[in-house]
Amino acid sequence: MWKVGDMVRCGADGVCKIEDRQILTLMPGVKKEYFILKPVYSEGTTVYMEIQDAQNRFRAPLTKDEADAMIDAIPESERRLDGPDHDAVQVGSLLRDGDLESLMGEVSILYQRGVQRRKQGKDHRAADIQNLRRAETAINRELAYSLGIRPEEVSGYIKKRLGK
């Protein structure tokens, strides 16, 4: 069971510290017990998570070794564009679920689609740009925490690690 002081991955909110545990009335007449979370990279943000939902929504942050292994697997995990359209629903679902590996696959797909569209003389789709930014931000924040670096350093770390 999670406790105050633990660091957790919490879906789209990323890595958070459990700051407190309180019984709150967030809906009129309904008292429930909540974890109060502070996202590591969203200063001034507070997240309230029902304790009964925490078991399904929280995961331990990646260790440095796990983060490095995930980065090392990037070349083998590249996916192709022959599947269904990848949109905000897909990216949003992966962000909520905290499925970092699948989210990295979506980034690959969105990037490939952009390259393909540029070759055709077309602009990148606005929705793809937005989804790419959301996904990259989530990935960079999580990997930054696990690697002990700043989110803006993650891209360089990945390139160096993969020898690019």
N, C-alpha and C positions, 0 to 999 in steps of 0.2 A: 504494500500500500504506500502511496506517496505521502510525503510529510512536508511541513513547512521547512524551507531551506533547500529543498531538492531542486535541481535543474531538470527541466522536462522539455521535450519537443511537443508543441501543441498546435498541430495543423498549420493553418495559414498564419498564425501568430508567431511561428518559429520557436526558437529556444527561449524559454521563460524561466524565471525563478519563482517558486511558490513562496510568496511573501507572508500569507496569512491564511487562516481557515476560520470562517465566520458563518453564523446563521443570519441570513438576510431575508428581507421581504422586498424582492425586486418586482413582484407582481402583487397587486392588492390582495391581502388576505392569505397569501401563500408564503409560508416560511420554508426555506430550504437551506441546506448547508453548502457553502461554496468555498472553493479555493480562490484566493485573490492572487493573480499572477502579474508579474512585470516582465514584458518582453525585453530581452537583452538589447536589441537594436532598434527599439521604438520608444525612445525616451518620452516620458510623460503619458504613456499609454498604460491602462490597467485593463486586465481581462478577468472576467468572472466566469468560473467553470463549476457547474454543479458537481459535487463530489461523486455522485453516482455515475456521471458521464465520464469522469476522469479516467477510469480504468480502461475504457475503450478509446479515448482520445489522446492520452499521454503515452509517450515513448521516451526512453532514455536518449539523450543526445548521442550522436556518434562519437566513438573514441577517435583519436588521431589515426590509429591503425586502420579502423573501419573507413574513415574518410579517404585515406590514401589508397586503400583497396578499391573503393568506389571510383576514384579518379583513374587508377590504373586500368579499370575495366571499361573506360569510356570508348576506346577504339573498337572493342568487340561488341559494344552494346548499341552502336549506331543502327538506327532503324530506317526503314524505307518509307517513301511517300505513297505506296500503293494501297494503303488502308483507307479507312473512312476519314472524312474531314476532321481536323483537330481544331477545336474551338475553345471559347471561354469556359464552356461547361466542363470539358475534359480537364483543362488546366485548373479550374476552380476546385473540381473534385479531388484532384491530386494534391493540391495545396491543403485542402481540409484534412485529407487522410494522412498527410505528412509522408507520402511515398516519394522519397527523394530520388530513388533510382528511376522510377517511371517518369518523374518530372524532368530528369536529365534527358531521358529519351524524347520527351515532348519538345525540349529545347532543340535537340538535334533535328527533329522533324520540321519545326518552325523555321530554323535556320536554313535547312535544305530547300524548303518551299520558297524562301526569300531569294536564294541563289537562283533557283529555277525560274522564278518570275523575272528577275533582272536579266537573265539570258534571253527571255522572251520580249524584253524591252518594256516590261511592266513594273510598276511600283510595288513595293512590299505592301501587303494588305494591312490597313490600320489596326484591325483586330489582332492580326498576327504580331505586330509590333508591341501592342499592349500586353498580350499574353506572354511574349518573349521577355519583356521587362519584368512582369510579375514573377514569372518562373525563375529568371536569373537572380532577381533580388532574394527570393526565398532560398535558392541553392547557395548563393554567395554568403548569406547570413549564417546558414546552418554550418557550412563548411568552415567559415571563418571562426566560428565558436569552437568547433572541434579541432581545428588546426592551430588555434591560438594566434590568429592574424586578423587584420581588419577586413571587412567585406570587400573593399575596393582592391585588395591585394590577391584575392582568390584567383582571378583570371590569370594573372602572372604566375602564381604558384602552379596552377594546372599546366600551363604551357611549359614551364620549366620542368615539371615532373614528367611530362610526356615527351620532352625533348623537342618541342616545337619552337 
